[in-house]
Amino acid sequence: MSVQAGPELAELEAIKANYSLTEEQRQIVDHVDRVSRELLHPLQERMDAEEWWPEDLFKQMGELGLLGVTAPEELGGSGQDEFTQALVSQVISKWNPAVGLSHGAHDNLCLNNILRNGSEEQLKKYVPGLCSGELVGALGLTEPGAGSDALGSMATTARKDGGDYVINGSKIYITNGPIADVILLYAKTDKSRGAKGISAFVVETDNPGFKVAQKLDKMGFRGSPTGELLFEDCRVPASALVGAENSGVSIVMSGLDLERAMVASVCVGMAERALELGLEYAKLREQFGKPIASFQMVQSKLAEIYIELETARAFGHRVLAACVGLPKGAGGRGQIHKLTAAACLYAGEAFNKAVTEACHIHGGSGYMQDTEINRLYRANKLLEIGAGTSEVRKIIIAEELLRA
């Protein structure tokens, strides 16, 4: 019996196309995979043990084309979309999660946000250096008293003073904070308007009044520098303002939606590595005279890891496709807000399950801090906290469902 091409077949072909990478994307992934495996993976152990970040690593990544993925070629970037940027982040995170975290803060949270919202002057001034790695970027949002309620409880202020703004306040848990040259910073410019009185600024860290209060000691992602930042009468020119005054909330929310899509990809990359390590160990480790991979209970764990990984990947690709071409100022509401929160929620919980099972397969060696599976295990909790906790993600999903 012959099968006629019809609506069902056409729909299947469309679905296949949506989940397939282009030839150019495959070439980029292959390049990033080779570079990350050869350059970044060998750095893992020392970075974790010593909380060490190689001084010239961002410059090396710039030279290898790992930075500025979404920036136009005339500004030093690759001219790719957010989907491809997420693929790059996924592969880097697979081979070195700490570098993946810092890469995301630099390339997505800082560079891509400036690219989407900055003035022509700001783009020309900062984007080429961020693409080359001559400049290191960070995002300054979370504060000691403002986490899940980052906008409503924000205490950092920026007061207009002639042709300048004077910034006072502090930010905490800032990825790349201790090594950043450029920070995309959020501050209240009109306290009376609450979240609608927030503005965004590009702050150079050599400004008087800026200092790193402390470098923070983390459970996981230890090589990625994280710090508390202080702004004490930190004066920046009015040209540092990103967008219009008091319009920062739209930049924040749009950026958070894209961040959550990127976090989902980070989870997928790390889950890929957890599965590889679990498979490798199960084949090598022998008990009762045979490899533990021959035992059905271990096989069950491997199958469950695979299912979690591939489901998270498929959902992530679905959401990333929706993120491509997101208009300036869009986000923070509607379908994209719900989708990115859902993908991030699922991927974070999926990776938690996957790495827990992979660590269990390793038994006693998985409990040792110097093993790679242990580094993945210690890193996993951040992915259910950063970019909005799992609880906040659920609230976003429910609010958007009820709003419809």
N, C-alpha and C positions, 0 to 999 in steps of 0.2 A: 504494500500500500504506500503510495507516495504522499508526502506531507506538503501541503500547499503553504506558501508564504502568506500569512494573514496578520491580523492585528496582534495576535499573541506572539508570533515570531518577531514581528517588528518591535514589540515592547521588550522582548528579551534581548534583542540586539541593542536597543537603546540603553538598557540597564548595564549590559556588558561594557558598552562604550563609556558610560559614566564611571565605571570602576577600573578602567584600564588607563595606564599611563601612556602619554605620548612618547614617541621615540626620543625627543629631546629631553623629556623628564627622566627617561630611563638612563640616558647618557649622564645626566647630572647626578642621579642617584648612584650610579656605578662609580663616578669620580669621587663623590663625597664618601662613599663606603670605603674605597681604597685608601683615601687620605686619612680618614678617621681610624681605620684599622691599623695603618702603619705609623701614623704620627700621634694620634690622641690616645689610643688604647694603652700603649706602654706607659703613659703618664699617670694612669688611674691610681695605682697603688700609692705612689709618693704623694699625689695630690690629696688623697684621703687621709693618709697617716699624718702628714705635716700641715694640713690645711694650706697647701702650697699652690700658688698660681704662677705659672711661668711668665716672666716679665714681658717677653716678646711674643706671646702666643697669639694675641689679637692681630698683630702685624703679620704673623705667619698665616693666619686664617684669611686675612685680606689678600695676601699674595696668591693664595691657593683658590681664590674665588668663592670662599664660604660666607663672605659678608656682603651686605647690600643686595640681597637676592631680589628684592622688589624695587630697588632704585633703578632709574633709567641709566642706560649706558653712558650718556653724556655727563652724568654725575659720578661715574665710577662704578655703577652697579651692574647687575646682570639683566635687568629688564624683565624679570619673571613675575608671576602672580603669587598670591598668598598660598595657593595650593602647593606650588613648588617650594616656597619658603618653608612650609610645614614638612615637606618631604626631607628637606635638608636638615631641619631640626630633629626629625625622627631618627635619621641615620646617625647623626652626631651623638644623640642621646643614647643610642644603642651601644656605642663603643666607649663613650665617656660621658656619663650622666652629668657630672659637674660642669664640663665644657658645654654640654647641651643647655643647661640652665642659664649659664652666662651668655651664651650665644643668643638665646631667646630674649633675654632682657635687653641686650644690645641691639639686635637686628629687628626684632618685632616691637617691643615695648617702647624703645627710644627712637631708633632710626625710622621705622615704618610710620610711627605716629607723627613724627616731624614731617615726613614726606607727604602724608595725607592732609596735614593741617597747617603746616608752616608757610610763611611768606616766601616769595622768590629769593629774597635776601637771605633768609634763614637756610633755605635749601642749598644755596650756593656756598654759604659759609660753613655748614656743618656736614652735609651729606657726603661729600668726597672723602673727608677725613674719617668718617664713620665707616665708609665702604673699604677704605684701605687698611683700617685698624690703627691708623695714627691716633685716632680719637677713640676712647672707650665710652659707651653710652649706658645710661641707667634710667629708671623711672622712679620718681619720688611721689608716692601716694600714701601708703600706710603710715600711721603715726602710733605712738605709745597708747593713746586713748581713742584711736580711730582705726578699727580693723574692718569687721563686717559692715559697720556703719561709717565707712571711710569718708563719705561726702558730708553727711549730717553732722558728724562729730569732729570734722577737721578743724584744728586749732591754728595751723600755720597761716600767717597773714602776709599779704603784700600791700604795702601802703604807698600810694602815689605821692611822690615828692619831686615837684618840678618835672624834669624830663626823665626821671628815674622811678623805679619801684624799690622799696626797702622791705626785705623779707626777714621775718622772724618766726622761728618755730623749729620743729624737729621731725624727722622721718625715721622709721625703724624697719628692720627686716628688708633692707634695700639691696637686692642682688646687684653686684658690681659696684656698690656704693664706695667701698674703700679704694677702688682703682679707677673710678670714673673720671673722665675729663668733661663730660657733658651730661647734665641731668634734665630730663623733661619733668618739671616740678609743678605740682598743683598747690595752690594757696588761695585763701579767702581774700578777695578784694572788696567784698561788701558783706560783712557779717549779718546785716539785717535781712539779707535775702536767702540765708541758709545755703543749701546746695546750689541754688541758682546764682549765688554770688562767688562762685569759684572761677579762677582763671588759671591758664597754663602758661608756663614760662620755660625758656631754654636757659639754664644756668650753667655757667662755666665754673668748674670747681677751684680755679685759681683766684676766684673773687675773694677779696678780704671779707671776713664775716662768715665764710663757710669753713667747716672743719668736720672731719670724721671723728665722732665721739668715741666709738669703739668698733672693733671688728668682732662679729658674733661667732660663737662656737656652736656649730650645728651637729645634729645627729647624723644626717646624711647630706649628700651633695657637698661634701666638706671642702673640696678644692675650689668651689665657686665662692668668691669673696662676698660676704654679706655684712652689712654694717648699719650702725645708727648714725644719722647725719644731723648736724646742727647748723642753723642759720641764725646768726646774731647780727642784726643790722646789715645784712648782706645786700648790697646795693647792685641792682642790674639796670641797664638802660631800658627805656620803653620799647625799644626794638626787640627786646627779649620776649615780649608778650606774644604768645601763639594764638592767632585768631583774635576775636574781639574780647574786650574786657567782660568778665562775668559769663563767658560762653564756654567755660572749661568743662561743664558737666557733659556736654555732647561729645567732647573729645575723650573724656574718661570712659563713658559708656560704650562708645564705638570701639575704643581700644581694648576694653575688657572682653567684649564679644570675640574679637580676633584673638586675644590672648587665650581664651578658653579653648578655641579651636586648635591653637598651637599646643596647648598643654595636653590635649587628647592625643596629638601626634607623638609628643614626648613619651607618653604612657605606652603607646604602641611600640616605639623603638625599644624601650626598656623591657617590655614583655617579650619581644622577639629574642632578646639576649637571654632572658630568664628561661625561655623554652630551650634555646640552644645549650645552655649550661646544664639544665635538667636532663636533657637527652644524653649529652656527653657523659655525665656522671653516672647515669643509670646503666649505660653500656659498659663502663669501666669498672664500676664497683661490684664486687662479687661477695655474696653471702650464701651460705648453705650450698656452696659448690657451683654456683652459677650467677651470672650477672643479674642484678636486681631488676633490670629491664624485662626480664622474663616473667616476673611476678605480675599477676593481673591487677593488683592494687596499685602498683607503680604505674602500670600502663594506663589505668584509669586517671591517675593524676596528670599524666602527660596529655591525655586526650582532653581533659578539662582545661588545661592551660591553653592548648591549641584553639579550642572553641572560644575562650575568652578573648584571646589575641585577635582572631579573625573577625569576630563580631565587632570588637572595638575598632578595628581597621576599617571595616565596611561602613560603620556609622560615621567614623571620622571623615572618610572620603566624601560621603554624602553631604556632610556639613561644610567641609572645605570648598566643595563645588559651589555651595550657596554663598560663601564668603567672597568668592572671586568677583571683583567689580563692585564691591559694596560702596555705595556713594558716600562722598564726604559728609560727615555729620550723621550718617545713618547708623543704626545700632542702638542698643539700650532699650529696645522695645520691639514688639512684634515677633514674627517668625524667626528671624535670625537670632534674637535674644534667647528665645526658647530652645532653638536647635543647638546653639553653642553651649548653653548651660547643660543640656541633656547629654551631649557628646562628651563633655568634660566630666560630668558626673559618672557616666557609664565607664569611660576609659579609666578613670582613677580607681573605681571599685574593681574593675576587671583586672587591672595590673596588680592591685593589692592581692586578689585571689591567686593570680598566676604566680607571683613571686613568692607568696606564702607556700604554695604547693611545691614550687621548685626548690625552695630552701629546705622544705621537709624531706624531699628526695635526697638531698645532700646529707641529712642526718647531722651528726656531730660536727662535720666540717662546715656545714652551713651556719653553725653558731659561732664560728671563729671570725673575728673582726677583719682579718687580713685576706679573706677570700672574696672573690668577685661577687658571688651570689649574696654574700652578707652585705656588701656595699649597696647592691640593688635593693635588698630588703630594708636596709636602714633609710634609704632614700624615698621609699614608696609613700610614706605618710604625708609628706609635703604635697603630693599630688592630689590629696583629698582636702587640703587646707588652702593652698595658694590659689590665686585667681578667684577667690570666693570659695568658702567651705562647701562640702557636700550638702549641708543643710541649706545654705544660701542658694545653691544651684536648684534644689528642689523647690524652694520658695519662688524662684524666677519662673520655673516651668509651670507651677500651679497658677501663679498670677496671670501668666499669658494664656493658659487654658481657660481660666474663668473670665478673662477679658473678652475672649472671642464671642 
